[in-house]
Amino acid sequence: MKHRFLAAVLLFLGLLFAGCESADDRRLKELKTILSESGLGIDAAASALASIDKDRERFLSLVDAVLMEMDADPYLLKRVDKHMALPADYEPQDLVALDGTGLSLSRAGHRLRKPAFDALATMSRAAEAEGLTLLVSSTYRSYEYQRNLYARNVAELGEMEASRVSAAPGTSQHQLGTVIDFGSITDAFAETKAGRWLERNAGRFGFSLSFPKGMEALTGYVWESWHYRFIGETGVSLQNEYFAGVQHNLMLFLDRLYRSKEVLTKR
């Protein structure tokens, strides 16, 4: 009889505490499950989970904001890499020609999506105020352009080496129209004043370095100190605060998150 009474009490308490679990608690559990299923490495996942536990409200707030941005603009934070390609016919509808805008350009014909262009213009003015010029060397590339570029690299370097330094058609972030290659497009760019300025400041304007140094095993590409993708200031905050500043890991999480419709309901 005593054991039955104790079991009944424990069951009642369990139901009571379960009922006290808040909507945020339940949502946080769902988000942590999604994160663990995103394909991040063990260390990256553990680091992200630890950061979430330190400030869960901040994490939920950023996730809500990012999800609203993804609903409004699905391609702004879309995952594009060697395992997730864009359609051959995808071309952004809001491309802006950079000619005549006052930006420093390597040639005529550069185009960017409107949100990336606006952020670039603001960032360029901030750099100029400090006596620096940000040279735009490559922007939007069509599927066909990337196919020709990749084929040329394969012919010159062989497929294995070409795949380390360039993307196959459909898998280039440049097709999104939100990526900029700056300066010389060589490793030397990292040591220029502009390169160092971007490393310190690009995130303030919503730009993120896509292929950091020493992360080829993760991203699939060698270090590209000149290659910045516009992901918005909220995206950069989420990346830096919970994904150790690594864009690739953020994109793995967001891709899995956006396909999990059950957590899209806002608080």
ChimeraX attribute file (.defattr): number of C-alpha atoms within 10 A of each C-alpha:
attribute: neighborCount
match mode: 1-to-1
recipient: residues
	/A:1	6
	/A:2	7
	/A:3	8
	/A:4	9
	/A:5	10
	/A:6	11
	/A:7	12
	/A:8	12
	/A:9	12
	/A:10	12
	/A:11	11
	/A:12	12
	/A:13	12
	/A:14	12
	/A:15	11
	/A:16	11
	/A:17	9
	/A:18	10
	/A:19	9
	/A:20	10
	/A:21	10
	/A:22	10
	/A:23	10
	/A:24	13
	/A:25	12
	/A:26	11
	/A:27	18
	/A:28	19
	/A:29	12
	/A:30	16
	/A:31	21
	/A:32	15
	/A:33	12
	/A:34	20
	/A:35	22
	/A:36	19
	/A:37	14
	/A:38	19
	/A:39	14
	/A:40	19
	/A:41	12
	/A:42	10
	/A:43	9
	/A:44	17
	/A:45	21
	/A:46	14
	/A:47	14
	/A:48	22
	/A:49	18
	/A:50	13
	/A:51	16
	/A:52	19
	/A:53	11
	/A:54	10
	/A:55	12
	/A:56	16
	/A:57	13
	/A:58	13
	/A:59	20
	/A:60	18
	/A:61	14
	/A:62	17
	/A:63	20
	/A:64	17
	/A:65	15
	/A:66	21
	/A:67	20
	/A:68	14
	/A:69	17
	/A:70	16
	/A:71	12
	/A:72	10
	/A:73	11
	/A:74	13
	/A:75	17
	/A:76	21
	/A:77	22
	/A:78	19
	/A:79	23
	/A:80	21
	/A:81	20
	/A:82	16
	/A:83	8
	/A:84	13
	/A:85	16
	/A:86	20
	/A:87	12
	/A:88	14
	/A:89	10
	/A:90	12
	/A:91	17
	/A:92	17
	/A:93	9
	/A:94	12
	/A:95	19
	/A:96	19
	/A:97	15
	/A:98	20
	/A:99	14
	/A:100	9
	/A:101	11
	/A:102	9
	/A:103	17
	/A:104	16
	/A:105	19
	/A:106	14
	/A:107	11
	/A:108	10
	/A:109	12
	/A:110	20
	/A:111	22
	/A:112	26
	/A:113	22
	/A:114	17
	/A:115	18
	/A:116	25
	/A:117	23
	/A:118	14
	/A:119	18
	/A:120	23
	/A:121	16
	/A:122	13
	/A:123	21
	/A:124	21
	/A:125	15
	/A:126	15
	/A:127	17
	/A:128	12
	/A:129	10
	/A:130	10
	/A:131	10
	/A:132	14
	/A:133	17
	/A:134	21
	/A:135	17
	/A:136	22
	/A:137	18
	/A:138	22
	/A:139	24
	/A:140	26
	/A:141	22
	/A:142	19
	/A:143	22
	/A:144	14
	/A:145	12
	/A:146	21
	/A:147	18
	/A:148	13
	/A:149	17
	/A:150	20
	/A:151	17
	/A:152	13
	/A:153	18
	/A:154	17
	/A:155	11
	/A:156	11
	/A:157	13
	/A:158	12
	/A:159	15
	/A:160	9
	/A:161	13
	/A:162	19
	/A:163	18
	/A:164	14
	/A:165	15
	/A:166	20
	/A:167	21
	/A:168	20
	/A:169	24
	/A:170	24
	/A:171	22
	/A:172	23
	/A:173	25
	/A:174	24
	/A:175	27
	/A:176	27
	/A:177	29
	/A:178	27
	/A:179	28
	/A:180	27
	/A:181	20
	/A:182	23
	/A:183	24
	/A:184	16
	/A:185	16
	/A:186	13
	/A:187	13
	/A:188	12
	/A:189	17
	/A:190	19
	/A:191	11
	/A:192	13
	/A:193	14
	/A:194	20
	/A:195	21
	/A:196	14
	/A:197	16
	/A:198	23
	/A:199	17
	/A:200	10
	/A:201	16
	/A:202	22
	/A:203	24
	/A:204	16
	/A:205	21
	/A:206	22
	/A:207	27
	/A:208	28
	/A:209	24
	/A:210	21
	/A:211	23
	/A:212	21
	/A:213	12
	/A:214	11
	/A:215	14
	/A:216	13
	/A:217	8
	/A:218	15
	/A:219	19
	/A:220	17
	/A:221	23
	/A:222	18
	/A:223	20
	/A:224	19
	/A:225	25
	/A:226	27
	/A:227	23
	/A:228	25
	/A:229	25
	/A:230	28
	/A:231	25
	/A:232	21
	/A:233	18
	/A:234	18
	/A:235	26
	/A:236	24
	/A:237	18
	/A:238	21
	/A:239	22
	/A:240	16
	/A:241	17
	/A:242	22
	/A:243	24
	/A:244	15
	/A:245	18
	/A:246	21
	/A:247	23
	/A:248	22
	/A:249	24
	/A:250	24
	/A:251	20
	/A:252	19
	/A:253	21
	/A:254	23
	/A:255	18
	/A:256	18
	/A:257	22
	/A:258	18
	/A:259	11
	/A:260	13
	/A:261	9
	/A:262	10
	/A:263	18
	/A:264	16
	/A:265	9
	/A:266	12
	/A:267	10
